[in-house]
Amino acid sequence: MSYPDRERIFKVLDKIKSGKIKSTEALDASASPLDKMKFNVCQQILKFKREHNYSNLELAEIIGVGPAIISRILHCQIDRFKVDSLLNYYFALVISSKNNKLIKQFNEELSEFLKDLAA
């Protein structure tokens, strides 16, 4: 994988500053456990998209939302979502894969998070 040259980087930064494109939001070190979970779910959805080579439109169809929602998820705009909505979106993707190992992993990770949150 090659990296963009300096000129390309500055062009993208200018587009971000002008609002023409959205940047992916980063998670603050002092984020709450709930925000960390929302961020991680967004990252898992992005990972799922890349691993299965889905377009944003295909992802929107599977989840049952519009392209704007997909864009917000993929850019980790966690303040725009409730954790249960993100979990439902991710679970729809997991179920669509019909991969029992992935379904089991999702359930285990969710159970572990809820257990840690309750402690």
N, C-alpha and C positions, 0 to 999 in steps of 0.2 A: 504494500500500500504506500503510495507516495503522498507527501504532505503538500498542501497548497503553498504557492509562493507568497511572498510578503504582500504583493499587490492584491492578490485574491483575498487574503485575510482582511486587509483594510477595507476592501469593497464590501465584504460581508459585514464587518463591524459598522460601517456607515449605514447599511440597510437595516441593521438591528436598531441603531440609534434613531433612524428616521421612522421606524415602525413598519417598514415594508415587509419585514420578516420577523418571526418570533424566535427568540433564543430559548433554549431549554433552561428551565429554572433549576438552580442548585439548592441543596438542602443546607440550612444553617446548622452549625454544630450544636446549638442549644435547642434544636427542634424537639417537640414533644414526641413521645412514643407513637402517638396516633399519626402525627405528620410523617414520622419515619416509615410507618407502615404504608401510608398512602403513597409516599415516594417510591418505596420498594415495589408496590403493586404496579405502579406506572412503569417502572423499570422492567418488571417481569412481562408486562404487556408488550413493551418495545422489543424485548428479547424474543418473545414468542413470534412477533411480526417478522423479525429478521430471520429466525430459524426456519420459518415456514414460507418465507419469501412472499408474504401477503402485501398487497397494496393497501393504502389507507381505506379505499372504498371497499375492498374485500373484508377488511377488519370491521368496518362500520356495519356491513351487512350481517356478519356473524354475530356481532354484539347487539345489533338492533338499534343503533344510534346514527346520528348524522355525522358527516365528515368533520364538522367543527368540533364536536365532542372528541373525536379521535385525535385531532390536532392538539387539543388541550391535554389529553392524556399523554400523548407522545412527547409533549414539551414539559411534562411534569408540573402542570399548573394545579398543584394539589389543593390550593385554597378554593378552587372552584368545585370541589367534589367532597362528598361524604364518603367515609371509608367503605360503607356497605355497598354503595353504588360501584366503586372501583372493584371491590371483591366480586360483585355480581358480573361485571364485565369480564374480569379475568377468568372467572369460573366458566362463563359461556365459551370462552376460547378453549379452556382445558377440556370441557365436555365435547366440544366440536372436534377435538383431536382424536377422540375415542382411544386415548392412550391411558390404560389402567394404571401404569406406573406414575404417570404425571398426575392423574386424579388423586391417587393415594398420597403422593408427595404434597399436593396442594392441601389436602385435608390435615396431614400431619403438621405442616408449617402453620396453618391457621390455628390448630389446637394448641400448639406450643406458644404462639404469640398470645392467644387469649389467656393461657395459663400464666404467662409471665406478666401480663397486664393486670390480672386479678391479684397477683402476689404483692 
